[in-house]
């Protein structure tokens, strides 16, 4: 299962950035435009708000579960979520959590 999480993390980088990079090439880092487009209609706003709430829930999970498991550098998953999205932060955290669990079972 651990490697499926890593594959999901790779897809979680490649797929979202395949949409963001062309936007950045055309408009630069125009944050007001990004928010205008994100909240342009009810459907896109629905997805935008869903992702924001999911990101906060992920951070709560990362810090509670990460501390319980003795994982280090938990800020990395927050940074990954901020730079790319939940599609990277969650599977990457789960990948390293699985590695930690496996190491605990072996020890």
trRosetta pair geometry for C-beta under 8 A, 3 or more apart (Angstrom, degrees):
i j d omega theta_ij theta_ji phi_ij phi_ji
1 4 5.5 -55 -159 32 45 115
1 5 6.7 47 147 -21 71 99
1 98 6.2 -152 94 -126 95 149
2 5 5.9 -56 -163 30 34 112
2 6 6.9 31 145 -16 65 103
2 95 6.0 90 -169 -145 72 63
2 98 3.9 -168 -99 116 91 140
2 99 6.2 103 -145 -58 136 68
2 102 6.9 -29 -60 -30 146 139
3 6 5.3 -47 -150 34 44 114
3 7 6.4 48 149 -19 68 100
4 7 5.5 -49 -148 36 36 113
4 8 6.3 39 150 -20 65 104
5 8 5.5 -52 -148 37 33 114
5 9 6.4 37 151 -22 64 102
5 91 4.7 178 -168 -168 72 83
5 92 7.6 160 155 -78 99 17
5 94 4.4 -139 -136 99 140 104
5 95 3.9 -172 110 -71 118 76
5 98 6.3 159 17 3 148 138
6 9 5.5 -49 -148 33 34 113
6 10 6.6 36 152 -19 64 101
6 91 7.3 176 -74 151 16 107
6 92 7.9 67 -111 -107 54 55
6 95 4.8 95 -66 -119 73 139
7 10 5.7 -51 -150 34 33 112
7 11 6.4 30 152 -12 65 106
8 11 5.7 -55 -147 43 33 110
8 12 5.9 40 150 -27 65 109
8 87 7.9 -131 163 -173 83 71
8 91 3.7 -154 99 -121 109 156
9 12 5.2 -54 -145 37 31 119
9 13 6.8 29 154 -18 62 98
9 88 5.7 70 -155 -145 75 60
9 91 4.0 -153 -61 100 75 111
9 92 4.3 101 -122 -66 136 75
9 95 6.0 -54 -21 -20 139 139
10 13 6.0 -55 -157 32 33 106
10 14 6.2 19 155 -11 68 112
11 14 5.8 -59 -134 44 33 105
11 15 5.5 22 174 -13 72 115
11 87 7.5 -95 107 171 75 111
12 15 6.9 -37 -112 38 18 102
12 16 6.9 8 -180 0 50 113
12 84 6.7 95 141 134 87 132
12 85 7.0 -139 -179 74 95 94
12 86 7.9 -106 -155 104 127 45
12 87 3.3 -176 -144 143 94 82
12 88 4.2 172 123 -71 117 54
12 90 7.7 -166 -118 51 161 84
12 91 5.6 170 -13 30 145 126
12 92 7.6 -121 69 -29 142 92
13 16 7.1 -80 -157 44 19 95
13 17 6.0 0 166 -4 61 124
13 84 5.6 -57 -113 -137 66 156
13 87 7.7 -171 -45 111 35 101
13 88 5.3 69 -67 -95 75 120
14 17 6.3 -73 -144 46 20 103
14 18 6.2 29 159 -33 62 108
15 18 5.7 -50 -150 21 28 115
15 19 7.6 15 155 -7 57 100
15 87 7.1 -92 65 157 110 155
16 19 6.2 -65 -167 38 40 104
16 20 6.1 27 147 -15 75 114
16 84 5.9 123 75 -176 138 85
16 85 5.4 173 -100 16 172 135
16 87 5.7 153 -29 54 128 144
16 88 7.7 -95 30 -29 135 102
17 20 5.2 -58 -133 45 43 109
17 21 5.5 48 168 -29 78 103
17 84 6.8 -49 -53 -129 98 99
18 21 6.7 -33 -126 26 21 110
18 22 7.8 18 166 -7 47 104
19 22 6.9 -64 -162 37 30 102
19 23 6.7 26 150 -16 64 114
20 23 5.6 -63 -154 39 36 114
20 24 6.1 33 155 -19 73 108
21 24 5.7 -55 -144 38 31 110
21 25 6.3 35 155 -22 64 105
22 25 5.4 -51 -145 35 34 115
22 26 6.3 26 158 -14 66 108
23 26 6.0 -65 -151 41 28 104
23 27 5.9 -29 171 29 68 112
23 34 7.8 90 152 -97 141 90
24 27 6.8 -77 -121 60 22 74
24 28 6.4 31 -164 -137 62 16
24 29 6.3 11 -130 -68 97 63
27 30 4.6 -77 153 13 110 126
27 33 5.8 -113 175 87 147 158
30 33 3.8 25 120 22 117 121
30 34 6.5 154 94 -22 66 82
31 34 5.4 -49 -147 31 36 116
31 35 6.6 29 158 -13 67 103
32 35 5.9 -58 -150 40 33 106
32 36 6.2 36 152 -22 67 106
33 36 5.5 -52 -143 36 34 113
33 37 6.2 29 159 -14 67 106
34 37 6.1 -62 -151 40 26 106
34 38 6.1 27 153 -23 64 111
35 38 5.4 -51 -138 37 33 114
35 39 6.2 0 170 10 67 108
36 39 6.8 -78 -146 54 21 84
36 40 6.5 56 149 -75 61 84
37 40 5.4 -13 -151 -36 35 120
37 44 7.3 -92 150 161 59 156
38 44 5.9 -165 -173 149 37 110
38 45 7.1 95 139 -93 70 53
38 48 4.4 96 171 -93 108 143
39 44 6.7 -159 -98 101 18 102
39 45 4.6 56 -131 -92 69 98
39 48 6.2 -83 -70 44 72 160
40 44 5.4 28 46 51 86 146
40 45 7.7 -161 43 -43 41 87
41 44 5.4 85 54 18 76 99
41 45 6.8 -141 95 -5 34 95
42 45 5.6 -59 -142 42 29 113
42 46 6.2 42 154 -31 64 102
43 46 5.5 -45 -151 25 31 118
43 47 7.0 24 153 -10 61 101
44 47 5.9 -54 -154 39 37 108
44 48 6.2 39 149 -21 67 108
45 48 5.4 -54 -143 39 33 115
45 49 6.1 29 161 -15 68 106
46 49 6.3 -60 -146 39 22 103
46 50 6.2 25 154 -22 60 112
47 50 5.5 -55 -144 36 31 116
47 51 6.4 29 159 -19 65 105
48 51 6.0 -58 -152 34 28 107
48 52 6.5 25 153 -17 64 106
49 52 5.6 -53 -147 36 35 112
49 53 6.3 31 157 -15 68 106
50 53 6.1 -59 -149 40 27 106
50 54 6.1 28 153 -19 64 111
51 54 5.5 -55 -143 40 31 114
51 55 6.3 38 155 -26 65 102
51 85 6.7 -42 -167 -155 127 108
51 86 6.0 -152 -154 2 82 123
52 55 5.7 -51 -150 29 30 113
52 56 6.9 27 153 -14 62 102
53 56 5.9 -53 -153 36 34 109
53 57 6.4 33 150 -17 66 107
54 57 5.6 -55 -147 40 33 112
54 58 6.2 40 152 -25 66 104
54 86 5.0 -6 118 -88 117 162
55 58 5.5 -50 -148 33 31 115
55 59 6.6 32 153 -20 63 102
55 81 5.2 139 -142 171 102 129
55 85 7.6 -96 -85 -160 114 57
55 86 5.4 -123 -81 -67 72 101
55 89 7.3 75 -131 48 80 154
56 59 5.7 -51 -150 33 33 111
56 60 6.7 35 152 -18 64 102
57 60 5.7 -52 -152 34 35 112
57 61 6.4 33 150 -17 65 107
58 61 5.6 -59 -150 40 32 112
58 62 6.1 36 153 -24 69 105
58 77 7.5 -134 149 148 108 114
58 81 6.2 163 93 -100 140 149
58 86 5.7 179 -33 -127 153 96
58 89 5.7 88 148 113 148 125
58 90 5.4 -96 -126 -78 129 91
58 93 7.5 158 -175 16 101 152
59 62 5.5 -47 -140 33 33 114
59 63 6.4 22 163 -10 65 106
59 77 7.7 167 -106 107 62 102
59 78 5.6 55 -114 -101 106 98
59 81 7.1 -120 -64 45 92 163
60 63 6.4 -64 -149 41 26 101
60 64 6.1 13 160 -9 65 114
61 64 6.1 -62 -138 44 26 102
61 65 5.5 5 173 1 68 118
61 93 7.8 112 108 126 103 155
62 65 6.7 -62 -129 50 16 95
62 66 5.2 16 169 -20 58 126
62 74 5.5 142 150 -167 102 104
62 77 4.8 -164 -134 88 148 144
62 78 6.9 -167 80 -53 157 79
62 89 7.5 -65 -65 169 141 106
62 93 5.3 -97 -108 -126 99 151
63 66 5.8 -49 -119 43 20 112
63 67 6.1 21 171 -17 58 110
63 74 5.8 108 -96 154 62 152
64 67 6.4 -60 -149 36 21 105
64 68 6.4 19 154 -18 59 111
65 68 5.5 -56 -145 38 32 113
65 69 6.1 17 159 -7 67 112
65 71 8.0 21 117 14 71 129
65 97 6.7 0 138 -119 123 136
66 69 6.1 -65 -144 46 26 100
66 71 4.1 -84 -157 58 81 118
66 74 4.4 118 127 -101 162 123
66 77 7.8 -161 -67 17 146 142
66 93 7.4 -79 -71 -154 111 111
66 97 7.6 -98 -90 -90 68 100
67 70 7.5 36 -174 -73 32 30
67 71 7.5 -77 -56 43 24 78
67 74 7.4 -30 -51 -49 73 154
69 97 6.4 115 40 -138 175 83
69 100 5.2 81 161 127 126 145
69 101 7.3 -59 -138 -65 130 74
69 104 7.9 -107 -155 -40 89 144
70 100 7.4 174 69 -165 81 131
71 74 6.2 98 103 -74 103 91
71 96 6.6 100 -142 129 131 113
71 97 6.9 -55 -67 -95 148 68
71 100 5.7 -76 -83 -73 97 159
73 76 4.8 29 149 -14 101 116
74 77 6.1 -44 -172 25 56 108
74 78 7.3 54 137 -13 72 101
75 78 5.4 -53 -157 38 48 115
75 79 6.1 50 147 -22 74 104
76 79 5.6 -55 -150 38 32 113
76 80 6.3 35 151 -21 66 104
76 92 8.0 -109 124 130 103 132
77 80 5.5 -46 -143 35 34 114
77 81 6.4 38 153 -20 62 104
77 89 4.8 97 -179 -157 77 87
77 92 6.2 -177 -113 90 87 108
77 93 4.5 44 -119 -71 144 108
78 81 5.7 -56 -152 35 31 112
78 82 6.4 27 152 -16 65 107
78 89 7.1 58 -90 -132 19 132
79 82 5.7 -57 -146 39 32 109
79 83 6.0 20 159 -12 68 112
80 83 6.0 -60 -137 43 27 103
80 84 5.9 -25 179 31 66 107
80 88 4.7 -127 165 117 107 112
80 89 4.5 156 93 -85 101 72
80 92 5.7 -40 129 43 172 154
81 84 7.2 -74 -123 61 16 70
81 85 6.3 0 -154 179 54 15
81 86 5.8 33 -134 -80 98 47
81 88 6.9 -164 -82 72 44 87
81 89 3.3 3 -66 -48 89 151
81 90 7.8 77 -91 -30 105 67
83 88 7.7 -50 77 66 87 149
84 87 6.7 -98 134 68 104 89
84 88 4.0 46 84 5 136 142
84 89 7.5 174 67 -31 96 79
85 88 6.0 101 60 13 60 90
85 89 7.1 -126 115 2 32 99
86 89 5.6 -62 -130 47 36 107
86 90 5.3 28 177 -16 75 113
87 90 7.2 -31 -112 34 13 103
87 91 7.4 -4 175 6 44 112
88 91 7.0 -76 -151 47 25 93
88 92 5.7 18 165 -16 66 122
89 92 6.1 -69 -145 41 20 109
89 93 6.2 18 162 -18 62 111
90 93 6.0 -59 -148 36 26 108
90 94 6.3 21 158 -15 64 109
91 94 5.4 -55 -143 41 36 112
91 95 6.2 46 154 -28 67 101
92 95 5.6 -47 -149 29 31 116
92 96 6.7 18 157 -6 63 104
93 96 6.2 -64 -151 44 30 100
93 97 6.0 34 152 -24 67 110
94 97 5.4 -52 -139 37 32 116
94 98 6.3 37 158 -22 65 103
95 98 6.0 -57 -155 33 26 110
95 99 6.7 25 148 -17 62 105
96 99 5.3 -46 -148 34 40 116
96 100 6.4 44 151 -21 66 102
97 100 5.6 -53 -151 35 33 112
97 101 6.3 33 151 -18 66 105
98 101 5.6 -51 -144 37 33 112
98 102 6.2 35 155 -21 65 106
99 102 5.7 -55 -147 37 30 112
99 103 6.3 30 153 -19 64 106
100 103 5.7 -55 -148 36 30 111
100 104 6.5 32 152 -20 64 105
101 104 5.7 -54 -150 34 32 113
101 105 6.5 32 152 -20 65 104
102 105 5.8 -53 -150 33 32 111
102 106 6.5 30 152 -18 64 106
103 106 5.8 -55 -147 36 33 111
103 107 6.3 29 156 -20 66 110
104 107 5.9 -57 -143 37 30 109
